[in-house]
Amino acid sequence: ERRERDMKEDVDVVEERKRILGFLGSSKDFVCVRNLTKRYKTKGNSRGSILAVDKLCLGIPQGQCFGFLGVNGAGKTTTLKMITGDIDSSYGNAYVMGMDVVTQKTEVRKRMGYCPQFDPLFDRMTAREHLWMYARIRGIHKEDIPEKTNRLLETVGLTIYADIPAGTYSGGNKRKLSLALALIGEPSVVFLDEPSSGMDPVSRRFMWDVIAEVSTKCCVILTTHSMEECEALCSRIGIMVSGTLRCLGSVQHLKARFGKGYNLEAKLSPEKFERFETFIHGHFADAIQVEKLSNGILRYEMPRTKSLSLASIFGLMEKNKGVLEIRDYSVSQSSLEQVFIQIAQQDD
């Protein structure tokens, strides 16, 4: 089983496993999980259980926003629930600030904030009342609560709604309040499960700004389906497939390692298509046309080769754009979404 796992795991995941298992702890890692595993018992399964998370090893330092990507059922939320002590692991250990989340659960929870996927709100309570209640649970002194509450309401943009029942809030404002509840007491580690789900683009950008500011002071771990959210917030990303960590690194690192190549988009008059297509296939024999639109847009995928680079493609396009009568063009690496789909489909 171990040999099979090593064959599947990417080199970065293997190195992280070796780092985590090579010592008992790390002063840099605010969150450390060692061989974290979860099996759910099921009556209908012939094997008697379903493996949700399989021997996960990961360390996350202060000042880092780490993103978990994965399709539904990949094990992201289960991982968060084990690290927060919401559910017990079947095997392995998780540590927050060097403390075991099982044997030192009370101390651990004093240092963490958690924004779950579904808003933990009471419809008849206002935002101010929610924050007051959570502050008291946190053990914050009564005389300090008004100032801390007002500051958080301002931070998440809920000051004008502070004394209105939460049941009347829009989905976006409910997510803002859930984030504020996770931040009460200035935790060292913040867990965010789909933090911007259900938000409009303007509110989402505002939320990202808040999370980005928070992540400079503590350790933030978020799960999301949004590639844009990951690129905006996360300095490191892990993609989970069927309960295992399949790749690990920065957005740029994952694009460089797993991206299939480059994307070229050109805009020109439809009557000039044939000449442009001849040009592309003459200089990029492996280029694949993925889209040809009547509004004058052509899109190509160019498989990565040793001789092909962004600079070489740009240089050739710049040199010939006048002759080919190209109105506009762009060249980019494979997107994070393309990398994610490629890795997520490995088990299909």
C-alpha positions as a LaTeX table, in Angstrom:
\begin{tabular}{lrrr}
\hline
Residue & $x$ (\AA) & $y$ (\AA) & $z$ (\AA) \\
\hline
Glu1 & 0.00 & 0.00 & 0.00 \\
Arg2 & 2.83 & 2.38 & 0.88 \\
Arg3 & 4.67 & 1.56 & $-2.36$ \\
Glu4 & 1.51 & 2.22 & $-4.37$ \\
Arg5 & 1.05 & 5.56 & $-2.60$ \\
Asp6 & 4.63 & 6.65 & $-3.33$ \\
Met7 & 4.12 & 5.86 & $-7.02$ \\
Lys8 & 1.03 & 8.09 & $-7.15$ \\
Glu9 & 2.32 & 10.97 & $-5.02$ \\
Asp10 & 4.01 & 13.92 & $-6.63$ \\
Val11 & 7.58 & 14.69 & $-5.57$ \\
Asp12 & 6.47 & 17.82 & $-3.65$ \\
Val13 & 3.94 & 15.79 & $-1.64$ \\
Val14 & 6.59 & 13.14 & $-0.90$ \\
Glu15 & 9.03 & 15.83 & 0.29 \\
Glu16 & 6.39 & 17.35 & 2.56 \\
Arg17 & 5.63 & 13.90 & 4.01 \\
Lys18 & 9.34 & 13.33 & 4.72 \\
Arg19 & 9.62 & 16.76 & 6.33 \\
Ile20 & 6.61 & 16.23 & 8.58 \\
Leu21 & 7.52 & 12.67 & 9.60 \\
Gly22 & 11.18 & 13.52 & 10.07 \\
Phe23 & 10.69 & 15.38 & 13.36 \\
Leu24 & 8.20 & 15.69 & 16.19 \\
Gly25 & 7.31 & 19.29 & 15.49 \\
Ser26 & 8.34 & 22.50 & 13.80 \\
Ser27 & 8.56 & 26.01 & 15.26 \\
Lys28 & 7.48 & 27.39 & 11.86 \\
Asp29 & 4.32 & 25.28 & 11.48 \\
Phe30 & 1.26 & 26.70 & 13.19 \\
Val31 & $-0.69$ & 23.70 & 11.85 \\
Cys32 & 0.86 & 20.27 & 11.45 \\
Val33 & $-0.92$ & 17.05 & 10.45 \\
Arg34 & 0.85 & 13.71 & 10.52 \\
Asn35 & $-0.65$ & 10.70 & 8.68 \\
Leu36 & $-4.16$ & 12.06 & 9.31 \\
Thr37 & $-6.72$ & 9.45 & 8.25 \\
Lys38 & $-10.50$ & 9.17 & 8.40 \\
Arg39 & $-12.64$ & 6.12 & 7.66 \\
Tyr40 & $-16.42$ & 6.29 & 7.81 \\
Lys41 & $-18.24$ & 3.09 & 8.68 \\
Thr42 & $-21.12$ & 2.27 & 6.33 \\
Lys43 & $-23.69$ & $-0.49$ & 6.41 \\
Gly44 & $-24.16$ & $-0.65$ & 2.65 \\
Asn45 & $-20.45$ & $-0.89$ & 1.79 \\
Ser46 & $-19.10$ & $-4.43$ & 1.35 \\
Arg47 & $-15.77$ & $-3.39$ & 2.86 \\
Gly48 & $-17.49$ & $-1.93$ & 5.91 \\
Ser49 & $-16.00$ & 1.56 & 5.58 \\
Ile50 & $-15.21$ & 4.41 & 3.20 \\
Leu51 & $-11.76$ & 6.03 & 3.25 \\
Ala52 & $-12.37$ & 9.79 & 3.25 \\
Val53 & $-8.83$ & 11.02 & 4.04 \\
Asp54 & $-5.74$ & 8.87 & 3.56 \\
Lys55 & $-2.59$ & 9.52 & 5.65 \\
Leu56 & $-2.38$ & 13.25 & 5.01 \\
Cys57 & 0.91 & 14.95 & 5.97 \\
Leu58 & 1.08 & 18.74 & 5.87 \\
Gly59 & 2.60 & 21.69 & 7.70 \\
Ile60 & 1.43 & 25.32 & 7.43 \\
Pro61 & 3.43 & 28.22 & 8.96 \\
Gln62 & 2.34 & 31.60 & 10.27 \\
Gly63 & 1.58 & 34.23 & 7.64 \\
Gln64 & 0.50 & 31.70 & 5.01 \\
Cys65 & $-2.91$ & 31.33 & 3.42 \\
Phe66 & $-3.18$ & 27.69 & 2.38 \\
Gly67 & $-5.89$ & 26.56 & $-0.04$ \\
Phe68 & $-7.45$ & 23.12 & $-0.31$ \\
Leu69 & $-8.83$ & 22.40 & $-3.76$ \\
Gly70 & $-10.84$ & 19.35 & $-4.71$ \\
Val71 & $-14.14$ & 18.17 & $-6.14$ \\
Asn72 & $-17.04$ & 17.39 & $-3.78$ \\
Gly73 & $-16.15$ & 14.36 & $-1.69$ \\
Ala74 & $-12.38$ & 14.81 & $-2.09$ \\
Gly75 & $-11.91$ & 15.07 & 1.71 \\
Lys76 & $-11.40$ & 18.82 & 2.18 \\
Thr77 & $-14.15$ & 19.47 & 4.73 \\
Thr78 & $-13.42$ & 16.20 & 6.57 \\
Thr79 & $-9.79$ & 17.30 & 6.92 \\
Leu80 & $-10.83$ & 20.66 & 8.37 \\
Lys81 & $-13.23$ & 18.97 & 10.79 \\
Met82 & $-10.46$ & 16.68 & 12.08 \\
Ile83 & $-7.99$ & 19.54 & 12.53 \\
Thr84 & $-10.55$ & 21.62 & 14.41 \\
Gly85 & $-11.51$ & 18.67 & 16.60 \\
Asp86 & $-15.06$ & 18.68 & 15.24 \\
Ile87 & $-14.71$ & 14.97 & 14.45 \\
Asp88 & $-12.16$ & 12.38 & 15.58 \\
Ser89 & $-9.59$ & 10.98 & 13.18 \\
Ser90 & $-9.36$ & 7.22 & 12.61 \\
Tyr91 & $-5.57$ & 7.37 & 12.61 \\
Gly92 & $-2.80$ & 9.95 & 12.78 \\
Asn93 & $-2.43$ & 13.24 & 14.62 \\
Ala94 & $-3.12$ & 16.92 & 14.11 \\
Tyr95 & $-1.41$ & 19.74 & 15.99 \\
Val96 & $-2.25$ & 23.43 & 16.25 \\
Met97 & 0.46 & 25.66 & 17.75 \\
Gly98 & 2.22 & 22.45 & 18.84 \\
Met99 & $-0.82$ & 21.18 & 20.77 \\
Asp100 & $-2.64$ & 17.93 & 20.02 \\
Val101 & $-6.20$ & 18.67 & 18.81 \\
Val102 & $-7.54$ & 15.59 & 20.65 \\
Thr103 & $-5.77$ & 15.60 & 24.02 \\
Gln104 & $-5.55$ & 19.41 & 24.29 \\
Lys105 & $-8.81$ & 20.30 & 22.54 \\
Thr106 & $-9.81$ & 23.10 & 24.92 \\
Glu107 & $-6.47$ & 24.91 & 24.62 \\
Val108 & $-6.39$ & 24.44 & 20.87 \\
Arg109 & $-9.84$ & 25.93 & 20.39 \\
Lys110 & $-8.84$ & 29.05 & 22.30 \\
Arg111 & $-6.36$ & 29.76 & 19.52 \\
Met112 & $-8.46$ & 28.99 & 16.46 \\
Gly113 & $-11.32$ & 30.52 & 14.53 \\
Tyr114 & $-13.63$ & 28.51 & 12.28 \\
Cys115 & $-16.00$ & 29.69 & 9.57 \\
Pro116 & $-17.98$ & 26.59 & 8.52 \\
Gln117 & $-19.53$ & 26.01 & 5.11 \\
Phe118 & $-23.02$ & 26.73 & 6.46 \\
Asp119 & $-23.58$ & 29.92 & 8.46 \\
Pro120 & $-23.80$ & 29.24 & 12.24 \\
Leu121 & $-26.26$ & 32.07 & 12.84 \\
Phe122 & $-29.44$ & 32.64 & 14.85 \\
Asp123 & $-32.10$ & 34.39 & 12.78 \\
Arg124 & $-33.48$ & 36.51 & 15.64 \\
Met125 & $-30.11$ & 37.72 & 16.92 \\
Thr126 & $-28.37$ & 40.79 & 15.49 \\
Ala127 & $-24.76$ & 40.85 & 14.30 \\
Arg128 & $-23.75$ & 42.74 & 17.45 \\
Glu129 & $-25.47$ & 40.17 & 19.68 \\
His130 & $-23.76$ & 37.31 & 17.83 \\
Leu131 & $-20.35$ & 38.87 & 18.32 \\
Trp132 & $-21.07$ & 39.66 & 21.97 \\
Met133 & $-22.10$ & 36.05 & 22.64 \\
Tyr134 & $-19.05$ & 34.60 & 20.86 \\
Ala135 & $-16.77$ & 37.06 & 22.66 \\
Arg136 & $-18.13$ & 35.90 & 26.04 \\
Ile137 & $-17.63$ & 32.26 & 25.03 \\
Arg138 & $-14.06$ & 33.18 & 24.07 \\
Gly139 & $-13.53$ & 34.60 & 27.53 \\
Ile140 & $-13.00$ & 38.19 & 26.43 \\
His141 & $-13.46$ & 40.68 & 29.28 \\
Lys142 & $-16.82$ & 42.47 & 29.25 \\
Glu143 & $-15.27$ & 45.93 & 29.16 \\
Asp144 & $-13.29$ & 45.02 & 26.01 \\
Ile145 & $-16.19$ & 43.56 & 24.05 \\
Pro146 & $-17.81$ & 46.80 & 22.69 \\
Glu147 & $-14.54$ & 48.04 & 21.19 \\
Lys148 & $-13.62$ & 44.66 & 19.68 \\
Thr149 & $-17.16$ & 44.17 & 18.35 \\
Asn150 & $-17.28$ & 47.58 & 16.68 \\
Arg151 & $-13.85$ & 47.04 & 15.10 \\
Leu152 & $-14.87$ & 43.68 & 13.64 \\
Leu153 & $-18.19$ & 45.01 & 12.35 \\
Glu154 & $-16.27$ & 47.76 & 10.55 \\
Thr155 & $-13.68$ & 45.29 & 9.23 \\
Val156 & $-16.29$ & 43.07 & 7.57 \\
Gly157 & $-18.51$ & 45.95 & 6.45 \\
Leu158 & $-21.52$ & 45.26 & 8.66 \\
Thr159 & $-21.65$ & 48.41 & 10.79 \\
Ile160 & $-24.92$ & 49.65 & 9.24 \\
Tyr161 & $-26.51$ & 46.22 & 9.76 \\
Ala162 & $-25.14$ & 45.69 & 13.27 \\
Asp163 & $-28.50$ & 45.93 & 15.06 \\
Ile164 & $-30.69$ & 44.19 & 12.49 \\
Pro165 & $-31.66$ & 40.49 & 12.96 \\
Ala166 & $-29.35$ & 38.19 & 11.01 \\
Gly167 & $-32.32$ & 36.31 & 9.54 \\
Thr168 & $-33.00$ & 39.32 & 7.30 \\
Tyr169 & $-29.46$ & 39.45 & 5.90 \\
Ser170 & $-28.52$ & 38.61 & 2.34 \\
Gly171 & $-26.40$ & 35.51 & 1.76 \\
Gly172 & $-23.31$ & 37.68 & 1.35 \\
Asn173 & $-23.84$ & 39.53 & 4.63 \\
Lys174 & $-24.40$ & 36.23 & 6.45 \\
Arg175 & $-21.01$ & 35.06 & 5.17 \\
Lys176 & $-19.44$ & 38.31 & 6.37 \\
Leu177 & $-20.89$ & 37.79 & 9.85 \\
Ser178 & $-19.69$ & 34.17 & 9.88 \\
Leu179 & $-16.19$ & 35.42 & 9.07 \\
Ala180 & $-16.38$ & 38.01 & 11.83 \\
Leu181 & $-17.36$ & 35.28 & 14.33 \\
Ala182 & $-14.30$ & 33.27 & 13.23 \\
Leu183 & $-12.06$ & 36.29 & 13.85 \\
Ile184 & $-13.35$ & 37.24 & 17.31 \\
Gly185 & $-10.59$ & 36.95 & 19.89 \\
Glu186 & $-7.79$ & 37.35 & 17.29 \\
Pro187 & $-7.09$ & 33.61 & 16.76 \\
Ser188 & $-3.67$ & 32.36 & 15.66 \\
Val189 & $-5.18$ & 29.90 & 13.16 \\
Val190 & $-8.32$ & 30.55 & 11.06 \\
Phe191 & $-10.18$ & 27.84 & 9.13 \\
Leu192 & $-12.47$ & 28.99 & 6.33 \\
Asp193 & $-14.74$ & 26.52 & 4.54 \\
Glu194 & $-16.05$ & 28.03 & 1.27 \\
Pro195 & $-15.83$ & 31.57 & 2.77 \\
Ser196 & $-17.22$ & 33.50 & $-0.21$ \\
Ser197 & $-19.91$ & 31.08 & $-1.40$ \\
Gly198 & $-23.14$ & 32.83 & $-2.36$ \\
Met199 & $-21.56$ & 36.28 & $-2.57$ \\
Asp200 & $-21.84$ & 38.77 & $-5.42$ \\
Pro201 & $-18.57$ & 39.83 & $-7.14$ \\
Val202 & $-18.22$ & 43.12 & $-5.24$ \\
Ser203 & $-18.81$ & 41.51 & $-1.83$ \\
Arg204 & $-16.49$ & 38.64 & $-2.76$ \\
Arg205 & $-13.64$ & 41.04 & $-3.55$ \\
Phe206 & $-14.26$ & 42.84 & $-0.26$ \\
Met207 & $-14.16$ & 39.52 & 1.59 \\
Trp208 & $-10.88$ & 38.60 & $-0.12$ \\
Asp209 & $-9.31$ & 41.88 & 1.00 \\
Val210 & $-10.31$ & 41.12 & 4.61 \\
Ile211 & $-8.93$ & 37.56 & 4.44 \\
Ala212 & $-5.69$ & 38.75 & 2.81 \\
Glu213 & $-5.15$ & 41.24 & 5.63 \\
Val214 & $-5.93$ & 38.63 & 8.30 \\
Ser215 & $-3.51$ & 36.10 & 6.75 \\
Thr216 & $-0.54$ & 38.42 & 7.33 \\
Lys217 & $-1.02$ & 38.08 & 11.10 \\
Cys218 & $-1.95$ & 34.42 & 11.50 \\
Cys219 & $-2.28$ & 31.13 & 9.61 \\
Val220 & $-5.30$ & 30.78 & 7.32 \\
Ile221 & $-6.56$ & 27.52 & 5.82 \\
Leu222 & $-9.43$ & 27.66 & 3.35 \\
Thr223 & $-11.30$ & 25.21 & 1.19 \\
Thr224 & $-12.88$ & 26.45 & $-2.01$ \\
His225 & $-14.13$ & 25.49 & $-5.47$ \\
Ser226 & $-13.11$ & 28.88 & $-6.83$ \\
Met227 & $-9.85$ & 28.95 & $-8.79$ \\
Glu228 & $-10.03$ & 32.75 & $-8.81$ \\
Glu229 & $-10.28$ & 32.79 & $-5.02$ \\
Cys230 & $-7.23$ & 30.55 & $-4.70$ \\
Glu231 & $-5.18$ & 32.71 & $-7.05$ \\
Ala232 & $-6.22$ & 35.87 & $-5.19$ \\
Leu233 & $-5.53$ & 34.61 & $-1.67$ \\
Cys234 & $-3.37$ & 31.50 & $-1.42$ \\
Ser235 & 0.42 & 31.51 & $-1.29$ \\
Arg236 & 0.32 & 27.69 & $-1.36$ \\
Ile237 & $-2.27$ & 25.22 & $-2.65$ \\
Gly238 & $-2.92$ & 21.52 & $-2.19$ \\
Ile239 & $-5.19$ & 19.59 & $-4.58$ \\
Met240 & $-6.96$ & 16.61 & $-3.02$ \\
Val241 & $-8.29$ & 13.66 & $-5.00$ \\
Ser242 & $-10.15$ & 10.80 & $-3.28$ \\
Gly243 & $-8.80$ & 11.71 & 0.15 \\
Thr244 & $-5.14$ & 12.03 & $-0.86$ \\
Leu245 & $-2.98$ & 15.08 & $-1.50$ \\
Arg246 & $-1.94$ & 14.84 & $-5.16$ \\
Cys247 & 0.08 & 18.04 & $-5.57$ \\
Leu248 & 1.38 & 20.89 & $-3.45$ \\
Gly249 & 2.89 & 24.31 & $-4.16$ \\
Ser250 & 2.27 & 27.89 & $-5.22$ \\
Val251 & $-0.12$ & 28.70 & $-8.07$ \\
Gln252 & 2.79 & 29.45 & $-10.39$ \\
His253 & 4.61 & 26.26 & $-9.36$ \\
Leu254 & 1.55 & 24.10 & $-10.11$ \\
Lys255 & 1.01 & 25.78 & $-13.48$ \\
Ala256 & 4.67 & 25.25 & $-14.42$ \\
Arg257 & 4.76 & 21.60 & $-13.27$ \\
Phe258 & 1.37 & 20.36 & $-14.40$ \\
Gly259 & 0.24 & 22.79 & $-17.09$ \\
Lys260 & 0.05 & 21.20 & $-20.53$ \\
Gly261 & 1.40 & 24.27 & $-22.30$ \\
Tyr262 & 0.15 & 27.66 & $-23.47$ \\
Asn263 & $-3.12$ & 29.23 & $-24.59$ \\
Leu264 & $-3.20$ & 31.61 & $-27.57$ \\
Glu265 & $-6.17$ & 33.81 & $-28.38$ \\
Ala266 & $-6.23$ & 36.08 & $-31.43$ \\
Lys267 & $-8.85$ & 38.50 & $-32.72$ \\
Leu268 & $-9.00$ & 39.31 & $-36.43$ \\
Ser269 & $-11.48$ & 39.57 & $-39.29$ \\
Pro270 & $-13.11$ & 36.21 & $-40.12$ \\
Glu271 & $-11.98$ & 36.53 & $-43.74$ \\
Lys272 & $-8.36$ & 36.49 & $-42.49$ \\
Phe273 & $-8.84$ & 33.18 & $-40.58$ \\
Glu274 & $-7.42$ & 30.90 & $-43.27$ \\
Arg275 & $-4.14$ & 32.78 & $-43.56$ \\
Phe276 & $-3.76$ & 32.90 & $-39.78$ \\
Glu277 & $-4.49$ & 29.18 & $-39.43$ \\
Thr278 & $-1.85$ & 28.39 & $-42.05$ \\
Phe279 & 0.63 & 30.58 & $-40.17$ \\
Ile280 & $-0.07$ & 28.88 & $-36.83$ \\
His281 & 0.28 & 25.34 & $-38.16$ \\
Gly282 & 3.42 & 26.34 & $-40.06$ \\
His283 & 5.16 & 27.58 & $-36.90$ \\
Phe284 & 3.45 & 25.49 & $-34.21$ \\
Ala285 & 2.81 & 22.06 & $-35.71$ \\
Asp286 & 1.32 & 20.67 & $-32.47$ \\
Ala287 & $-1.09$ & 23.56 & $-31.89$ \\
Ile288 & $-4.71$ & 22.51 & $-31.38$ \\
Gln289 & $-7.54$ & 24.81 & $-32.37$ \\
Val290 & $-10.07$ & 24.72 & $-29.54$ \\
Glu291 & $-12.43$ & 27.50 & $-30.60$ \\
Lys292 & $-13.33$ & 29.40 & $-33.77$ \\
Leu293 & $-15.94$ & 32.11 & $-33.24$ \\
Ser294 & $-17.88$ & 34.13 & $-35.80$ \\
Asn295 & $-16.99$ & 37.36 & $-33.97$ \\
Gly296 & $-13.38$ & 36.98 & $-35.15$ \\
Ile297 & $-11.78$ & 35.11 & $-32.23$ \\
Leu298 & $-9.56$ & 32.04 & $-32.60$ \\
Arg299 & $-8.26$ & 30.06 & $-29.64$ \\
Tyr300 & $-5.42$ & 27.52 & $-29.63$ \\
Glu301 & $-3.76$ & 25.22 & $-27.12$ \\
Met302 & $-0.04$ & 24.71 & $-27.62$ \\
Pro303 & 1.52 & 21.66 & $-25.93$ \\
Arg304 & 4.64 & 22.43 & $-23.93$ \\
Thr305 & 7.98 & 21.55 & $-25.57$ \\
Lys306 & 11.61 & 22.32 & $-24.71$ \\
Ser307 & 11.84 & 24.94 & $-27.46$ \\
Leu308 & 8.47 & 26.59 & $-26.80$ \\
Ser309 & 8.19 & 29.47 & $-24.34$ \\
Leu310 & 5.98 & 32.46 & $-23.69$ \\
Ala311 & 8.75 & 34.72 & $-24.95$ \\
Ser312 & 9.12 & 32.83 & $-28.25$ \\
Ile313 & 5.35 & 32.88 & $-28.90$ \\
Phe314 & 5.07 & 36.58 & $-28.07$ \\
Gly315 & 8.10 & 37.38 & $-30.24$ \\
Leu316 & 6.68 & 35.58 & $-33.26$ \\
Met317 & 3.22 & 37.12 & $-32.84$ \\
Glu318 & 4.63 & 40.65 & $-32.45$ \\
Lys319 & 6.78 & 40.21 & $-35.55$ \\
Asn320 & 3.85 & 39.06 & $-37.70$ \\
Lys321 & 0.76 & 40.77 & $-36.25$ \\
Gly322 & 0.85 & 43.52 & $-38.87$ \\
Val323 & 1.18 & 41.12 & $-41.81$ \\
Leu324 & $-1.58$ & 38.87 & $-40.45$ \\
Glu325 & $-3.75$ & 41.91 & $-39.61$ \\
Ile326 & $-4.31$ & 40.77 & $-36.02$ \\
Arg327 & $-6.41$ & 43.26 & $-34.05$ \\
Asp328 & $-5.51$ & 41.86 & $-30.65$ \\
Tyr329 & $-4.00$ & 38.73 & $-29.14$ \\
Ser330 & $-3.01$ & 37.19 & $-25.81$ \\
Val331 & $-0.76$ & 34.32 & $-24.74$ \\
Ser332 & $-0.98$ & 32.66 & $-21.33$ \\
Gln333 & 0.05 & 29.60 & $-19.39$ \\
Ser334 & $-2.41$ & 26.81 & $-18.67$ \\
Ser335 & $-4.87$ & 28.16 & $-16.12$ \\
Leu336 & $-5.16$ & 26.86 & $-12.58$ \\
Glu337 & $-8.60$ & 25.52 & $-13.54$ \\
Gln338 & $-7.05$ & 23.44 & $-16.35$ \\
Val339 & $-4.43$ & 22.08 & $-13.96$ \\
Phe340 & $-7.11$ & 21.27 & $-11.38$ \\
Ile341 & $-9.32$ & 19.43 & $-13.88$ \\
Gln342 & $-6.33$ & 17.45 & $-15.16$ \\
Ile343 & $-5.36$ & 16.29 & $-11.65$ \\
Ala344 & $-8.92$ & 15.76 & $-10.43$ \\
Gln345 & $-9.61$ & 13.43 & $-13.34$ \\
Gln346 & $-6.67$ & 11.13 & $-12.54$ \\
Asp347 & $-8.92$ & 8.64 & $-10.74$ \\
Asp348 & $-11.65$ & 8.64 & $-13.39$ \\
\hline
\end{tabular}
